[in-house]
Amino acid sequence: MLFIVAYDIPEDGTRSQVAAELQNWGHRVQYSVFECDLDLRRARKLEARLRALISGPDNIRIYPLCGGCRARVVTIGGKPVSADVNYYQV
């Protein structure tokens, strides 16, 4: 399942840690938006790791997209939705 992860984190250090963690799980498609192709077990693991990194005013949103929704994603500019899952964490 494709998950869209978006974040708004004001503190540079925390934002860098979140971005570094997400780069292990998916593709950055915008500055603070990642696409992650995960099963539900791995999605929960990612959620736990992200929760451990943030506090206070930090905001992370994780949106699941079913296969039908994924097929209807429209990209204008940039790269198409990635199907490469070879490097994601275990």
MIDOSE-1310 file (N, C-alpha, C; in nm, 2 decimals, decimal comma, always signed):
residues 90
mlfi	+0,08/-0,12/+0,00/+0,00/+0,00/+0,00/+0,09/+0,12/+0,00; +0,05/+0,22/-0,07/+0,12/+0,35/-0,08/+0,08/+0,44/+0,04; +0,17/+0,50/+0,11/+0,14/+0,59/+0,21/+0,21/+0,72/+0,18; +0,14/+0,83/+0,19/+0,19/+0,96/+0,17/+0,22/+1,02/+0,31
vayd	+0,34/+1,06/+0,34/+0,38/+1,11/+0,47/+0,42/+1,26/+0,45; +0,35/+1,35/+0,51/+0,38/+1,49/+0,51/+0,41/+1,54/+0,65; +0,50/+1,64/+0,66/+0,53/+1,69/+0,79/+0,55/+1,84/+0,79; +0,52/+1,90/+0,90/+0,55/+2,04/+0,93/+0,62/+2,05/+1,06
iped	+0,75/+2,07/+1,06/+0,83/+2,07/+1,18/+0,91/+2,19/+1,19; +0,89/+2,28/+1,29/+0,96/+2,41/+1,29/+1,11/+2,40/+1,32; +1,15/+2,30/+1,41/+1,29/+2,30/+1,45/+1,37/+2,22/+1,36; +1,49/+2,28/+1,32/+1,57/+2,23/+1,21/+1,62/+2,09/+1,25
gtrs	+1,67/+2,07/+1,37/+1,73/+1,94/+1,40/+1,62/+1,82/+1,40; +1,51/+1,85/+1,45/+1,40/+1,75/+1,45/+1,36/+1,72/+1,31; +1,34/+1,83/+1,23/+1,30/+1,81/+1,09/+1,40/+1,73/+1,01; +1,53/+1,75/+1,04/+1,64/+1,68/+0,97/+1,63/+1,53/+1,01
qvaa	+1,60/+1,50/+1,14/+1,59/+1,36/+1,18/+1,48/+1,29/+1,12; +1,36/+1,36/+1,11/+1,24/+1,30/+1,05/+1,27/+1,27/+0,90; +1,33/+1,37/+0,83/+1,36/+1,35/+0,69/+1,46/+1,23/+0,67; +1,56/+1,22/+0,75/+1,65/+1,12/+0,74/+1,59/+0,98/+0,76
elqn	+1,50/+0,97/+0,86/+1,43/+0,85/+0,89/+1,34/+0,81/+0,77; +1,27/+0,91/+0,71/+1,18/+0,88/+0,60/+1,25/+0,84/+0,48; +1,37/+0,89/+0,46/+1,45/+0,85/+0,34/+1,49/+0,70/+0,34; +1,48/+0,64/+0,46/+1,50/+0,50/+0,47/+1,38/+0,42/+0,43
wghr	+1,27/+0,48/+0,42/+1,14/+0,41/+0,40/+1,07/+0,44/+0,26; +1,11/+0,55/+0,20/+1,04/+0,59/+0,08/+1,12/+0,69/+0,00; +1,05/+0,75/-0,10/+1,10/+0,85/-0,19/+1,05/+0,99/-0,15; +1,14/+1,09/-0,14/+1,10/+1,23/-0,12/+1,04/+1,28/-0,25
vqys	+0,92/+1,33/-0,25/+0,86/+1,39/-0,37/+0,84/+1,54/-0,36; +0,85/+1,59/-0,24/+0,85/+1,74/-0,22/+0,93/+1,76/-0,09; +0,97/+1,88/-0,06/+1,06/+1,90/+0,05/+1,01/+1,83/+0,18; +0,89/+1,83/+0,21/+0,84/+1,77/+0,33/+0,73/+1,67/+0,31
vfec	+0,74/+1,60/+0,19/+0,64/+1,50/+0,15/+0,72/+1,38/+0,10; +0,68/+1,26/+0,15/+0,74/+1,13/+0,10/+0,63/+1,04/+0,06; +0,67/+0,95/-0,04/+0,58/+0,84/-0,08/+0,65/+0,71/-0,03; +0,58/+0,63/+0,05/+0,63/+0,51/+0,11/+0,54/+0,39/+0,07
dldl	+0,60/+0,29/+0,01/+0,53/+0,17/-0,03/+0,55/+0,07/+0,08; +0,45/+0,04/+0,17/+0,47/-0,04/+0,29/+0,35/-0,13/+0,31; +0,37/-0,24/+0,38/+0,26/-0,32/+0,43/+0,22/-0,26/+0,56; +0,11/-0,30/+0,62/+0,06/-0,24/+0,74/+0,15/-0,26/+0,86
rrar	+0,22/-0,37/+0,87/+0,32/-0,39/+0,98/+0,43/-0,29/+0,97; +0,48/-0,27/+0,86/+0,59/-0,17/+0,84/+0,54/-0,03/+0,85; +0,42/+0,00/+0,81/+0,37/+0,13/+0,83/+0,35/+0,16/+0,98; +0,31/+0,07/+1,06/+0,30/+0,09/+1,20/+0,44/+0,11/+1,27
klea	+0,54/+0,04/+1,22/+0,68/+0,05/+1,26/+0,73/+0,19/+1,23; +0,70/+0,24/+1,11/+0,74/+0,37/+1,07/+0,67/+0,47/+1,16; +0,55/+0,46/+1,18/+0,47/+0,55/+1,27/+0,53/+0,56/+1,41; +0,57/+0,44/+1,46/+0,63/+0,44/+1,60/+0,77/+0,52/+1,60
rlra	+0,84/+0,50/+1,49/+0,97/+0,57/+1,48/+0,96/+0,72/+1,47; +0,86/+0,76/+1,39/+0,83/+0,90/+1,38/+0,78/+0,96/+1,51; +0,69/+0,89/+1,57/+0,64/+0,94/+1,70/+0,75/+0,97/+1,80; +0,85/+0,88/+1,80/+0,96/+0,89/+1,90/+1,05/+1,01/+1,87
lisg	+1,04/+1,07/+1,75/+1,13/+1,18/+1,71/+1,07/+1,32/+1,74; +0,93/+1,32/+1,75/+0,87/+1,46/+1,75/+0,81/+1,49/+1,89; +0,78/+1,62/+1,90/+0,72/+1,67/+2,03/+0,66/+1,80/+2,00; +0,58/+1,86/+2,10/+0,53/+1,99/+2,09/+0,45/+2,02/+1,96
pdni	+0,50/+2,13/+1,89/+0,42/+2,17/+1,77/+0,44/+2,09/+1,65; +0,52/+1,99/+1,65/+0,55/+1,91/+1,53/+0,42/+1,84/+1,48; +0,42/+1,83/+1,35/+0,30/+1,77/+1,29/+0,34/+1,68/+1,17; +0,30/+1,55/+1,19/+0,32/+1,46/+1,08/+0,19/+1,39/+1,04
riyp	+0,16/+1,38/+0,91/+0,04/+1,32/+0,86/+0,08/+1,20/+0,78; +0,01/+1,09/+0,80/+0,03/+0,97/+0,72/-0,10/+0,93/+0,65; -0,10/+0,94/+0,52/-0,22/+0,91/+0,44/-0,21/+0,78/+0,37; -0,29/+0,68/+0,39/-0,28/+0,56/+0,31/-0,36/+0,57/+0,18
lcgg	-0,31/+0,52/+0,08/-0,37/+0,52/-0,05/-0,39/+0,37/-0,10; -0,51/+0,33/-0,12/-0,54/+0,20/-0,17/-0,49/+0,19/-0,32; -0,49/+0,07/-0,37/-0,44/+0,05/-0,51/-0,51/+0,13/-0,61; -0,65/+0,14/-0,59/-0,73/+0,22/-0,69/-0,69/+0,36/-0,68
crar	-0,67/+0,41/-0,56/-0,64/+0,56/-0,54/-0,50/+0,58/-0,60; -0,41/+0,49/-0,57/-0,27/+0,50/-0,62/-0,27/+0,52/-0,77; -0,35/+0,44/-0,84/-0,36/+0,44/-0,99/-0,41/+0,57/-1,04; -0,48/+0,65/-0,96/-0,54/+0,77/-1,00/-0,46/+0,89/-0,96
vvti	-0,34/+0,87/-0,90/-0,26/+0,99/-0,85/-0,22/+1,06/-0,98; -0,23/+1,19/-0,97/-0,19/+1,28/-1,08/-0,06/+1,35/-1,04; +0,04/+1,35/-1,12/+0,16/+1,42/-1,10/+0,18/+1,53/-1,21; +0,20/+1,65/-1,17/+0,23/+1,76/-1,26/+0,37/+1,81/-1,24
ggkp	+0,46/+1,77/-1,33/+0,60/+1,80/-1,30/+0,65/+1,70/-1,21; +0,78/+1,70/-1,19/+0,84/+1,60/-1,10/+0,84/+1,46/-1,15; +0,87/+1,36/-1,07/+0,88/+1,22/-1,11/+0,74/+1,16/-1,09; +0,71/+1,05/-1,16/+0,58/+0,98/-1,14/+0,59/+0,90/-1,01
vsad	+0,48/+0,85/-0,96/+0,47/+0,78/-0,84/+0,57/+0,66/-0,85; +0,65/+0,64/-0,75/+0,75/+0,53/-0,76/+0,70/+0,39/-0,72; +0,74/+0,29/-0,79/+0,71/+0,16/-0,76/+0,83/+0,08/-0,70; +0,94/+0,15/-0,68/+1,07/+0,09/-0,64/+1,06/+0,07/-0,49
vnyy	+1,06/-0,06/-0,44/+1,05/-0,09/-0,30/+1,18/-0,16/-0,25; +1,28/-0,17/-0,33/+1,39/-0,26/-0,30/+1,48/-0,21/-0,19; +1,48/-0,08/-0,15/+1,57/-0,03/-0,05/+1,50/+0,00/+0,08; +1,37/-0,02/+0,09/+1,30/+0,01/+0,21/+1,34/-0,07/+0,33
qv	+1,33/-0,02/+0,45/+1,37/-0,09/+0,57/+1,29/-0,21/+0,59; +1,34/-0,30/+0,67/+1,28/-0,43/+0,70/+1,22/-0,43/+0,84
